[in-house]
Amino acid sequence: MKTPSIKLDGEYYPKLHQGWGGCAEELFHYTSRYYSYTEAFLRNLSGIRNFSMAGFKADNMSAQQRHLMAAILSCKPEMATARDIIRLVAEIEAGQSAINAELELRYRQKMEVFPENAPLVYDHHCHPHQLPADVAPLEPFLALADRLGLPVSVNGHCVEAPLKQLAQHLDSAQPQIRENLQTAVIWLHDAGFHLHNAPELTRSKQAD
């Protein structure tokens, strides 16, 4: 059975896993809105603390690399997939256009040709750290944000926060903060909430 697809820039790719949130947009289009957040998200998820996206440009991806990127992003965010993205990013930064044979073999099934009538959808799987049934998906993130002094504004399923500041907390020197915040962010993504950058948001404006 072939993987359902999304249509982006006239091409069909695997449907993207909801858990990546805005990181998927950054890795596909390099909008810079999510740059520091995506970098910290991947650094923390992979355990590769020196990872940098400084030399990455989505426009430098070959057609094969773009399909591979989508294939990886169609899988749930975890250490293995984050490390595969980092490996792909490094190859793009190095100016390579062919895709790594090991990665191609691993994601071959997801890189097959997709039906043209497939809708734009997201794959929804639970994160390994299961959200307790009696806890609303937004609560852990808001509780951590309050503890860390991170301003947050919520309007429906739109969650606004200064993403550069959020990235700094994802890079915290304290592993427990990094893990708890990473898990809370993925729960948000999985529940259909969208993080938006609001660099001008402050605690005082949040209270207004």
Secondary structure, 3 states (H helix, E strand, C coil): CCCCEEEECCEEEECEEHHHCHHHHHHHHCCCCCHHHHHHHHHHHHCCCCCCCCCCCHHHCCHHHHHHHHHHHCCCCCHHHHHHHHHHHHHHHCCCCCCCHHHHHHCCHHHCCCCCCCCCCEECCCCCCCCCCCCCCHHHHHHHHHHHCCCCEEECCEEEECHHHHHHHHCCCCHHHHHHHHHHHHHHHHCCCEEEECCCCCHHHHHC
